[in-house]
Structure formats: structure tokens, C-alpha cells
Amino acid sequence: MSKLNNQKTIKTSIGGQAVIEGVMMRGPKKTALSVRKPDHTIETEVWNTPDGNKWYKKTPFIRGIFNFVESMVCGYQSLMRAAEMSGLEDDDEEPSKFEQKLQNMLGDKFMPFLEGCILVFSLAMALFFFAFLPTTIINLFKGVITHPLALSALEGITKIAILIIYLAAISHMKDIKRVFMYHGAEHKTIFCYEHGEELTVENVRKYIRFHPRCGTSFLVIVLLLSILISSLISWDNVWMRVGLKVLCLPIIMSLSYECIKFAGRHDNLFTRILSAPGLWTQRLTTKEPDDSMIEVAIASMKKVIPENPNEALF
């Protein structure tokens, strides 16, 4: 795998997300979703990106929360739409009686309600595995280990182990592996654009698949900052500790967002150290794509590049 060359890069704000058989790219003005259909053609849908010039999306240490929630909602909707476009959803499947009742009660609001429930459930599961479970496990050792910092260190190791084991496990699943290959295609395509080269399969193919502005890197920074902040919270009451960690999440996410933005703008020793854990973790969440996947990523990328390239700069 070739290394990046030393030519000056464009510090673009364009980012993306791998989905089922496709890639979603999000630019300053437009967002595009390109998916490889069962007949092997590429279908692309384009819509306006929500206005990013509102004060709460631009103010440091506030914008992180709002941009994260917006990106999460957009990503989930793109994932669901990609499943439809790729032909993976079985439209002939008979809905359950419970689903039929909900559809009758909610009408057009059924799908937004369902999507909201799934997002809430996903957040609840994340809090369980990364806030409640590690604290509960390590609390069992309080009789043996008494120093709070030692307990916090073990809790942090447990969090990291849960994340690595989970990512390693799902990376071997056939469908997830293909999503991770599209993830690699997304990163390579953005790198190609950032280096000012024409977006062709040949040009994109030579770039590496690890990018400092990746969502994986954001997740890792959130995890590491949560470990650091958790070390300041008392172990006297487990439920209070878990509650305080949950209350600190907005602060942690805001700080993590600023770290990712900073790493995207600068290339120096500090940002390389800052980005290193996330880039290492991307070895699990990205895979080398084939040329057909790169074609999909290019199709999506071309739709979101603004006429004025300066609009896509940090």
C-alpha cells in the first residue's frame, strides 16, 4: 500500500460514510448517496446539506453536539435508504400485527418514529456497554484494588477491550466487511480530492485508507477522553459515577469534535500523535476496496464538490 506523497493538500470539510453497497458524501452545500444496484449500475441521490452557518453549528465547544446529532441522523437515514436502493430490503415481507397497529396509528409518521426508536435504542446500548458495564465489572474488584486511579485505569482498559473485540468480531461478517471496504473507498477518494488529483479509479486506488477525520477516530477520541475524565470521578457510589459520566458526555463529545477538526486542519507532531489511536483502529473499520467500490465513492464525491472550491475548505 503506497504512502501519501508530500504535495500540499486541500484542507476540505467534505466527509462521508460507508453504507450498504455504497457511499454517502456530505459537502458544504450538497449531500449525495451513491449505491451499487443489483443490476450493477450506480444510482445517486442528491439533496441539500442543512445550513452549516447557524451560530450553534459554528461556535467552538458548542457545535460538536449539534453537528454530531445531525451527522448521526443523516448517516442512519442514508443507511436505511441504501438498503432500499441496493435491493436488500424485502418489500414482500408481511409486517407483524404490532407493526400494522403502529402504522395505522401513526400513518406517515411511522418511519420517523421507528427510526427515532432505533437511534434511542442504539444510544442506550452504547451507554450500557461503555458507561455502565465497565464500571460495574471493575467495581467488583474494589476489595482488592483500592486506589481510585488504578480502578479507573482498569475501567479504561475494559472499555478499549470491549471496542476492539466488538470491531474485530463484526469485521469478519460478510456484509459488514463489504461496508468496511466501501469505507476504505470513501477515505481514498477524499484523499485523492485533497491532493488535487482528478477523481479516477487509478488515482484514487494509490491512496491509503486511513483518514484523520474519520468517525472511527472521533469515536476513539471520545473513548480516550471519557477515560481521562472518568479518572476524576469518585468510586464511592457506582450509580452516581455512571450518572456523572453520562452527564459529562456532551462535554466529551464537544472536545472530541474540536480535536478532529484541529487534526483535519493541521499536520504536525501533535496532530499525528492525536490521530494515531484512531488511525490504528481504522485497520479494523476499513478494508481495501475493489475498483467497483471506488467508482461508487467517486460518483458520490463528484456530486458534493462545490463550484467554488473555497466553500469546502475548513
C-alpha positions in Angstrom: 0.0 0.0 0.0 1.5 3.3 -1.1 2.2 6.2 1.2 0.8 9.7 0.6 3.1 11.9 -1.4 4.4 15.2 0.1 2.4 17.6 -2.1 0.3 20.2 -0.4 -3.1 19.0 0.5 -6.5 20.8 0.4 -8.0 21.1 3.9 -11.5 20.2 2.9 -14.5 19.8 5.2 -16.1 17.2 2.9 -16.7 13.9 4.7 -18.6 10.8 4.2 -19.9 7.5 5.4 -19.9 4.0 4.1 -23.4 2.4 3.7 -24.7 -0.9 2.4 -23.3 -1.2 -1.1 -22.5 2.4 -1.3 -21.1 5.7 0.0 -22.7 8.9 1.3 -20.7 12.1 0.9 -21.5 15.3 2.7 -20.4 18.6 1.3 -21.0 22.2 2.4 -23.9 22.6 0.0 -25.0 19.2 -1.2 -25.1 15.6 0.2 -25.0 12.6 -2.1 -25.7 8.9 -1.7 -24.4 6.6 -4.4 -25.3 2.9 -4.3 -24.4 -0.1 -6.5 -27.8 -1.6 -7.5 -28.4 -5.3 -8.2 -28.1 -4.7 -11.9 -24.6 -3.4 -11.2 -25.5 0.2 -12.2 -24.8 3.1 -9.8 -27.8 5.1 -8.6 -27.1 8.5 -7.0 -29.5 10.7 -5.0 -28.6 14.3 -4.0 -30.1 16.6 -1.5 -29.3 19.9 0.2 -27.0 19.8 3.2 -28.6 21.6 6.2 -27.3 25.1 6.6 -24.0 25.0 8.5 -23.7 28.7 9.1 -26.1 28.9 12.1 -24.3 30.1 15.2 -24.7 26.9 17.2 -23.0 24.9 14.3 -20.1 27.3 14.2 -19.4 28.2 17.8 -16.4 26.1 19.2 -17.2 23.7 22.0 -21.0 24.0 21.2 -21.1 23.0 17.6 -19.8 19.5 18.3 -23.1 18.3 19.9 -25.3 19.7 17.2 -23.1 18.6 14.3 -22.7 15.1 15.8 -26.5 14.6 16.2 -27.2 15.9 12.7 -24.5 13.6 11.2 -25.8 10.7 13.1 -29.4 11.2 11.9 -28.2 11.8 8.3 -26.0 8.7 8.4 -28.8 6.5 9.7 -31.2 7.7 7.1 -28.6 7.2 4.4 -28.0 3.6 5.7 -31.7 2.8 5.5 -32.1 4.4 2.1 -29.1 2.5 0.8 -30.7 -0.8 1.9 -33.7 0.0 -0.2 -31.7 1.1 -3.3 -29.4 -1.9 -3.1 -32.4 -4.3 -3.1 -31.6 -5.8 0.3 -34.9 -4.9 1.8 -37.7 -7.4 1.2 -40.7 -5.4 0.4 -42.9 -8.5 0.2 -42.3 -9.4 3.9 -45.5 -9.3 5.8 -45.4 -6.8 8.7 -46.2 -8.1 12.2 -49.6 -7.3 13.8 -47.8 -4.8 16.2 -46.2 -3.1 13.2 -49.6 -2.9 11.4 -51.1 -1.3 14.5 -48.3 1.3 14.7 -48.7 2.1 11.0 -52.4 2.6 11.4 -51.9 4.8 14.5 -49.0 6.9 13.2 -49.6 7.0 9.4 -46.8 8.9 7.7 -45.1 9.4 11.0 -44.5 5.6 11.4 -41.0 5.6 9.8 -39.6 8.7 11.6 -41.0 7.1 14.8 -39.3 3.8 14.1 -36.0 5.5 13.2 -36.1 7.5 16.4 -36.7 4.4 18.4 -33.7 2.6 16.8 -31.5 5.6 17.4 -32.5 5.8 21.1 -32.0 2.0 21.5 -28.6 2.3 19.9 -27.6 5.1 22.2 -28.9 3.1 25.2 -26.8 0.1 24.2 -23.7 2.3 23.8 -24.2 3.7 27.2 -24.7 0.3 28.7 -21.5 -1.2 27.2 -19.2 1.8 27.6 -20.6 3.6 30.7 -22.5 1.1 32.9 -20.9 -2.3 32.2 -17.2 -1.4 32.6 -17.9 0.4 35.9 -20.0 -2.4 37.2 -17.3 -5.0 36.3 -14.4 -3.1 37.9 -16.4 -2.2 41.0 -16.3 -5.9 41.8 -12.5 -5.5 42.4 -12.8 -2.7 44.9 -12.0 -5.0 47.7 -8.7 -6.0 46.1 -7.8 -2.7 44.3 -8.3 0.4 46.5 -6.6 3.2 44.6 -9.2 5.2 42.5 -6.7 5.8 39.7 -5.9 2.1 39.4 -9.6 1.3 39.3 -10.1 4.0 36.6 -7.2 2.6 34.6 -8.7 -0.9 34.6 -12.1 0.6 33.7 -10.4 2.3 30.7 -8.7 -0.9 29.6 -12.0 -2.7 29.8 -13.7 0.0 27.6 -10.9 -0.3 25.0 -11.1 -4.1 25.1 -14.9 -4.0 24.5 -14.5 -1.7 21.5 -11.6 -3.7 19.9 -13.3 -7.1 20.4 -16.6 -5.8 19.0 -15.0 -4.3 15.9 -12.8 -7.3 15.3 -15.8 -9.6 15.6 -18.1 -7.7 13.2 -15.2 -7.1 10.7 -15.4 -10.8 9.8 -19.1 -10.7 8.9 -19.5 -10.8 5.2 -21.9 -7.9 4.8 -20.0 -5.7 7.4 -16.7 -6.5 5.6 -18.2 -5.1 2.4 -19.3 -1.9 4.2 -15.8 -1.6 5.6 -14.4 -1.9 2.1 -16.7 0.9 1.0 -15.4 2.8 4.0 -11.9 2.4 2.6 -13.1 3.6 -0.8 -14.6 6.7 0.8 -11.3 7.6 2.5 -9.2 7.0 -0.6 -11.5 9.2 -2.7 -11.4 12.1 -0.2 -7.6 11.8 0.0 -7.4 12.0 -3.8 -9.5 15.1 -3.9 -7.5 16.7 -1.1 -4.3 16.1 -3.1 -5.8 17.9 -6.1 -5.8 14.9 -8.4 -8.5 14.0 -10.9 -11.0 11.6 -9.4 -10.3 8.5 -11.4 -10.1 4.9 -10.2 -6.4 4.8 -11.0 -5.7 7.9 -9.0 -7.9 7.0 -6.0 -6.5 3.5 -5.8 -3.0 4.6 -4.8 -4.0 6.5 -1.6 -4.1 5.0 1.9 -7.4 4.1 3.5 -6.8 5.7 6.9 -8.1 9.3 7.4 -7.7 11.5 10.5 -11.2 13.0 10.1 -12.9 9.5 10.2 -15.8 8.8 12.5 -13.8 5.9 13.9 -11.1 8.4 15.0 -13.9 10.6 16.6 -15.2 7.5 18.5 -11.7 6.6 19.7 -11.0 10.2 21.0 -14.4 10.2 22.7 -13.4 6.9 24.4 -10.0 8.2 25.5 -11.3 11.5 26.8 -14.0 9.6 28.7 -11.3 7.5 30.4 -9.4 10.7 31.3 -12.5 12.5 32.7 -13.7 9.4 34.5 -10.5 9.2 36.4 -11.6 12.4 38.2 -15.0 11.0 39.3 -15.3 9.3 42.7 -15.8 5.5 43.1 -17.7 5.9 46.3 -21.1 5.3 44.6 -21.3 3.3 41.4 -24.7 4.7 40.3 -23.5 8.3 40.9 -20.3 7.6 39.0 -22.3 6.2 36.0 -24.7 9.2 36.1 -21.9 11.7 36.2 -20.2 10.0 33.3 -23.4 10.3 31.3 -23.8 13.9 32.2 -20.2 14.6 31.1 -20.8 13.1 27.6 -21.8 16.4 25.9 -18.5 17.9 27.1 -16.5 14.9 26.0 -18.2 14.9 22.6 -17.6 18.6 22.1 -13.9 18.3 23.0 -13.6 15.3 20.7 -15.2 17.2 17.8 -12.7 20.1 18.2 -9.8 17.6 18.3 -11.0 16.1 15.0 -11.4 19.5 13.4 -8.0 20.5 14.6 -6.4 17.3 13.3 -8.1 17.9 9.9 -6.6 21.4 9.6 -3.0 20.7 10.7 -0.3 18.2 10.1 2.4 18.3 12.8 3.8 16.1 15.5 1.0 16.9 17.9 -1.9 16.1 15.5 -0.1 12.9 14.4 0.0 11.7 18.0 -3.6 12.8 18.5 -4.7 10.9 15.3 -2.6 7.8 15.9 -5.0 5.7 18.0 -7.9 6.4 15.6 -5.8 5.6 12.6 -4.7 2.3 14.2 -8.4 1.4 14.9 -9.3 2.1 11.3 -7.3 -1.0 10.4 -10.4 -2.8 11.7 -13.1 -0.5 10.3 -11.7 0.0 6.8 -10.7 -2.6 4.2 -9.0 -2.3 0.8 -11.8 -1.7 -1.7 -12.1 -3.1 -5.2 -12.4 -0.8 -8.3 -16.2 -1.1 -8.5 -16.4 0.3 -4.9 -14.1 3.1 -5.8 -16.3 4.0 -8.7 -19.3 4.4 -6.3 -17.3 6.6 -4.0 -16.2 8.8 -6.9 -19.8 9.1 -8.2 -20.9 10.3 -4.7 -17.9 12.7 -4.3 -18.3 14.4 -7.6 -21.9 15.5 -6.6 -20.9 17.4 -3.5 -17.8 19.3 -4.7 -19.0 23.0 -4.8 -18.4 25.2 -7.8 -16.3 27.4 -5.6 -13.7 25.0 -4.0 -13.1 27.5 -1.2 -16.6 26.7 0.2 -15.3 23.2 1.0 -12.4 24.4 3.0 -12.1 24.4 6.8 
